């Protein structure tokens, strides 16, 4: 009897396989297979892209990496198409989940963020559509946890924001030639989590927690990005808890 039951199970499995038919060559994978298939554009493997039709992805191999790849994408119909790509740099301390980040660790926060506005020491690249703030000698970014201006641009340093706990933007002539503010810890700042996280031009090496790219790439991103299309930036790793596909 047990032998007959076993043979019956085998026959049912064969019938089910035949009934399913062959998989067409080149057929698009779905479900978990799609998430694992790197031939599917990265945004199509993500849980969320921000709801707009433009997206920037900044992906590192692991949380310990300080380099990776930045790609900017356009949504065309149901699919995402890469509009450009460049080598990227991350924090000297690697990457860490945005909600777990601690200020002063030189880590780049992973997650999906909006892009509030652009700024720069140099004039905006031709074609820039983002609101663009020119840096002046009085421009600072306050990182003082005790200040009401925490994680905000200020023109003239407020009395409650110590200079030692702030960045004078003109002090970073190369990096802040052109930049986009990343909306990490921005809308409702949590003290101690971090301030002043940007997408900016490369300096001499790894960043203090920002994402950076070559000057030419930064100019191309600013000329491409259209706030009317609600662009976001997704920062993450190729796999693990901080995988970019989780955002």
C-alpha positions as CSV (number, residue, x, y, z in Angstrom):
1,X,0.0,0.0,0.0
2,X,2.8,2.4,0.9
3,X,4.5,1.7,-2.4
4,X,1.3,2.5,-4.3
5,X,0.8,5.7,-2.4
6,X,4.4,6.8,-3.2
7,X,3.9,6.0,-6.9
8,X,0.7,8.0,-6.9
9,X,2.4,11.0,-5.4
10,X,5.1,10.8,-8.1
11,X,2.6,10.6,-10.9
12,X,0.7,13.7,-9.5
13,X,3.9,15.7,-9.4
14,X,4.7,14.7,-13.0
15,X,1.2,15.7,-14.1
16,X,1.5,19.1,-12.3
17,X,4.8,19.8,-13.9
18,X,3.6,19.0,-17.4
19,X,0.4,21.0,-16.8
20,X,2.4,24.0,-15.8
21,X,4.1,24.1,-19.2
22,X,7.6,25.4,-20.0
23,X,8.8,28.7,-18.8
24,X,9.2,31.1,-21.7
25,X,12.8,32.1,-22.4
26,X,13.4,35.6,-21.2
27,X,10.2,35.8,-19.2
28,X,10.3,38.4,-16.5
29,X,10.7,36.9,-13.0
30,X,8.2,37.8,-10.3
31,X,7.8,37.8,-6.5
32,X,10.9,36.8,-4.6
33,X,12.7,35.7,-7.8
34,X,12.4,39.3,-9.1
35,X,13.9,40.7,-5.9
36,X,16.9,38.4,-6.3
37,X,17.3,39.0,-10.1
38,X,19.8,41.8,-10.6
39,X,18.7,42.0,-14.3
40,X,15.6,43.8,-13.0
41,X,16.2,47.5,-12.6
42,X,17.0,48.3,-9.0
43,X,14.0,50.6,-8.3
44,X,11.7,47.8,-9.5
45,X,13.1,45.6,-6.7
46,X,12.5,48.1,-4.0
47,X,9.7,48.2,-1.5
48,X,9.1,51.9,-2.0
49,X,10.5,54.6,-4.3
50,X,8.9,57.6,-2.9
51,X,5.9,57.8,-5.2
52,X,7.5,60.0,-7.8
53,X,8.8,59.4,-11.3
54,X,12.5,60.2,-10.5
55,X,14.8,58.3,-8.0
56,X,18.4,58.4,-7.0
57,X,19.9,55.2,-5.6
58,X,23.2,55.2,-3.7
59,X,24.3,51.6,-3.1
60,X,27.3,50.1,-1.3
61,X,28.4,46.5,-1.2
62,X,28.3,46.2,2.6
63,X,27.8,48.4,5.7
64,X,31.6,48.6,6.0
65,X,32.2,50.0,2.6
66,X,33.1,53.6,1.9
67,X,32.5,53.5,-1.8
68,X,29.7,52.4,-4.1
69,X,27.5,53.5,-7.0
70,X,25.1,56.4,-7.4
71,X,22.5,56.0,-10.2
72,X,19.7,58.4,-11.1
73,X,16.5,56.9,-12.7
74,X,13.5,58.0,-14.6
75,X,10.2,56.1,-14.5
76,X,8.8,55.6,-18.0
77,X,5.4,53.9,-17.9
78,X,5.7,50.9,-15.7
79,X,9.5,50.6,-15.8
80,X,12.5,52.5,-14.5
81,X,15.4,53.5,-16.8
82,X,18.8,54.6,-15.7
83,X,19.5,58.2,-16.7
84,X,23.0,58.3,-15.4
85,X,25.5,56.8,-13.0
86,X,28.7,57.6,-11.2
87,X,31.1,56.2,-8.5
88,X,30.0,57.3,-5.0
89,X,31.6,57.7,-1.7
90,X,30.1,57.2,1.7
91,X,31.0,57.9,5.3
92,X,34.4,57.0,6.7
93,X,32.5,54.9,9.3
94,X,30.5,53.0,6.6
95,X,26.7,52.9,6.5
96,X,24.2,52.3,9.3
97,X,20.4,52.2,9.5
98,X,19.0,55.7,9.6
99,X,17.0,55.2,12.8
100,X,20.1,53.7,14.5
101,X,22.5,56.4,13.6
102,X,24.5,58.3,16.2
103,X,25.8,61.8,15.5
104,X,29.6,62.1,15.2
105,X,30.2,58.5,14.0
106,X,30.9,59.5,10.3
107,X,28.4,56.9,9.1
108,X,26.0,57.4,6.2
109,X,22.4,56.8,7.2
110,X,20.5,54.3,5.0
111,X,16.9,54.7,4.1
112,X,14.6,56.5,1.6
113,X,14.6,60.3,1.9
114,X,13.2,63.3,0.1
115,X,15.4,66.1,-1.2
116,X,14.3,69.5,0.3
117,X,16.5,71.9,-1.8
118,X,19.8,72.4,-3.5
119,X,22.6,74.8,-2.6
120,X,26.1,75.7,-3.6
121,X,29.1,78.0,-3.4
122,X,29.1,78.1,-7.2
123,X,26.2,79.2,-9.3
124,X,23.6,76.5,-10.0
125,X,24.3,74.4,-13.1
126,X,22.4,75.2,-16.2
127,X,19.0,73.6,-16.2
128,X,18.7,73.3,-12.3
129,X,15.0,73.4,-11.3
130,X,15.4,72.8,-7.6
131,X,15.2,75.8,-5.3
132,X,18.9,76.7,-5.1
133,X,20.4,78.6,-2.2
134,X,23.7,80.4,-2.8
135,X,26.2,80.0,-0.1
136,X,27.5,83.3,1.5
137,X,30.1,84.1,4.0
138,X,27.4,84.0,6.7
139,X,26.0,80.6,5.7
140,X,26.3,77.9,8.4
141,X,24.7,74.5,9.0
142,X,23.9,74.2,12.7
143,X,24.6,70.8,14.3
144,X,24.4,71.9,17.9
145,X,22.0,69.6,19.7
146,X,21.1,72.3,22.2
147,X,20.1,74.8,19.5
148,X,16.7,75.6,18.2
149,X,18.3,75.7,14.7
150,X,19.5,72.1,15.0
151,X,20.0,70.5,11.5
152,X,19.1,73.7,9.7
153,X,20.8,76.2,7.4
154,X,21.3,79.6,9.1
155,X,22.5,82.9,7.7
156,X,24.5,84.2,10.6
157,X,25.2,81.9,13.5
158,X,22.5,82.1,16.2
159,X,23.5,82.8,19.7
160,X,22.4,79.3,20.8
161,X,24.4,77.5,18.1
162,X,28.1,77.1,19.0
163,X,30.6,77.5,16.1
164,X,32.4,74.4,17.2
165,X,29.1,72.5,16.7
166,X,28.3,73.9,13.2
167,X,29.7,73.8,9.7
168,X,30.6,77.1,8.0
169,X,29.7,76.1,4.4
170,X,32.3,78.2,2.7
171,X,35.0,76.2,4.5
172,X,34.2,73.3,2.1
173,X,34.9,74.9,-1.2
174,X,35.2,71.7,-3.2
175,X,32.5,69.6,-1.5
176,X,29.8,72.3,-1.4
177,X,30.4,73.8,-4.8
178,X,27.1,72.1,-5.6
179,X,24.9,70.0,-3.2
180,X,21.5,68.6,-2.5
181,X,20.1,68.4,1.0
182,X,19.1,64.8,1.9
183,X,16.0,64.9,4.1
184,X,17.6,62.6,6.8
185,X,16.4,63.7,10.3
186,X,15.1,66.9,8.8
187,X,11.4,67.3,9.2
188,X,11.3,66.4,12.9
189,X,14.9,66.3,14.0
190,X,15.9,63.9,16.7
191,X,18.7,65.3,18.8
192,X,21.9,63.2,18.7
193,X,20.9,61.4,15.5
194,X,22.8,63.6,13.1
195,X,22.7,66.7,11.0
196,X,23.9,68.1,7.7
197,X,23.6,65.0,5.5
198,X,24.0,66.0,1.8
199,X,24.6,64.7,-1.7
200,X,27.7,66.7,-2.7
201,X,30.9,66.9,-4.7
202,X,33.8,64.6,-3.7
203,X,36.5,65.8,-1.3
204,X,39.8,64.1,-0.8
205,X,38.3,60.8,0.5
206,X,35.4,59.3,2.4
207,X,32.8,61.7,3.8
208,X,31.7,62.5,7.3
209,X,28.4,60.8,6.7
210,X,27.2,62.3,3.4
211,X,27.1,60.8,-0.1
212,X,29.5,62.3,-2.6
213,X,30.2,62.0,-6.3
214,X,32.6,63.7,-8.8
215,X,31.8,67.3,-9.7
216,X,30.6,66.5,-13.2
217,X,28.1,63.9,-11.9
218,X,26.8,66.4,-9.3
219,X,26.1,68.9,-12.0
220,X,24.4,66.4,-14.1
221,X,22.2,65.3,-11.2
222,X,21.1,68.9,-10.6
223,X,20.4,69.5,-14.3
224,X,18.3,66.3,-14.4
225,X,16.3,66.5,-11.1
226,X,12.9,67.9,-11.3
227,X,11.1,68.7,-8.1
228,X,7.7,68.4,-9.9
229,X,8.5,64.7,-10.3
230,X,9.1,64.2,-6.6
231,X,12.6,62.7,-6.7
232,X,13.9,60.8,-3.6
233,X,17.2,59.3,-2.7
234,X,17.5,55.7,-1.5
235,X,20.7,54.8,0.3
236,X,21.6,51.3,1.2
237,X,23.6,48.1,0.7
238,X,23.4,45.2,-1.7
239,X,22.0,42.9,0.9
240,X,21.3,42.4,4.6
241,X,19.3,44.5,7.0
242,X,20.3,47.7,5.3
243,X,19.6,46.4,1.7
244,X,18.4,49.1,-0.6
245,X,15.6,46.8,-1.7
246,X,14.1,47.0,1.8
247,X,13.3,50.7,1.4
